Amino acid sequence: MLRGDLEVMWLRLVQVSLLTALFCYLALRHFGFYDLTRIGHIAVRPFSVAAALALSMMTMYGLGLPIGTRVDHVRTWYGVWMLTSFLAIVVNRRLAQQVLTRQARQGAFKMRLAVYGTGALADRIIGEVSTGQQSVAFVGAFDDRCDQKRLPDSGYGSSGGIEDLIARGRAGKIDQIIIALPQTADRRTAEVARRLEQLPVSLHIVTHIAGDLADVVSAHQVSALGGVGLIDIKTKPLADWGRYIKTAEDYIIGCLSLVIALPVMAAIAVAIKLDSPGPVLFRQRRHGLNRRVIEVLKFRSMTVMENGEAVQQAKRGDARVTRIGQFLRRTSLDELPQLINVLRGEMSLIGPRPHALVHDDHYGEMLERYANRHQVKPGMTGWAQVNGFRGPTETPDKMRDRVDHDLTYIDRWSLWLDLKILAMTVFVGFRHKNAV
């Protein structure tokens, strides 16, 4: 066989192996091998592995073998591929089973559940958790109107009121909240749901009060905890592997972006020093994930350094904006230092844009769902920005539109949506008529 033919054959073997691996992955996924709800009880199932490999192989035979002329060699290669793949998958899953099972016993994958309400419904939910839900860890029962020190039959004491529940949710100690109030407390349930909606948790209510919550959520999904029926108000943002995927995305793309941007950032720093007196960087305290205060970095674009009780938004033709600052703000290059915030873990590449603390407090009082933006890390760019909702927000309607887009992003997050927003930012997002 000529060297050129050999190279072509090996190239085609690599192509076919990748395609066969894809078919094998789809088959294993169909057999439930990647069910995240059972991560603490991972199964090996060697017969299912063999079936998935056989199905992927038969699929390739059905499509034909675009390999080359030495068919005997190809068949040998396929036999070796199937054997090594089978052993690799089975051994890998066996090792993963031992590690993940040990971690599951230590509570690593338990869903931390809290209940709002301390009546008979709450007692029933806690009973379900204590008897049949090994993957659930009960955090506590919360109620602002509970005079009793203990729940009816469970023996659990009240863990505080709604403010205590919100504090624990913001501290990342709760994954799921169930509102378990009696049927006669429909209005109170709706009010509690609105308060808890801002937390980065999954939120559920008992099913008998669906009608009064039409203005809280646009659609209801039904689930159950044992024998207790629940309405799903919202799911936890970036659940399961989502937060790991987004963290990897931030660090990988953030590092590459910082390396690429370093020469530009150095040139901007020199231009700022030559243009006007003052520091190169402007630091402003803003709210991050769960309203934690972070110090956001920007290139200084104004003659003032407002970071306190009064922060005036920049307007078109603002005399406080420096000459180089006008260019930086128009092109959004003043935001480049926030790549450092991303690599610190304080911000994300994509997410709701953070605002000054005083503006957060102002709009939080004005718009009911404004605080829901803090369920995820703030971003350098976001769904609102690439859709034109940027610049000054002189009216509540402008901020309401921005918040609506931010919450849409949180609800629909995916890696592909993030990549789409990054692409839109590069091609259409740096310059916009609303930027000042």
Order of alpha helices (4+ residues) and beta strands (2+ residues): alpha-alpha-alpha-beta-alpha-beta-alpha-beta-alpha-beta-beta-beta-alpha-beta-beta-alpha-alpha-beta-alpha-beta-alpha-alpha-alpha
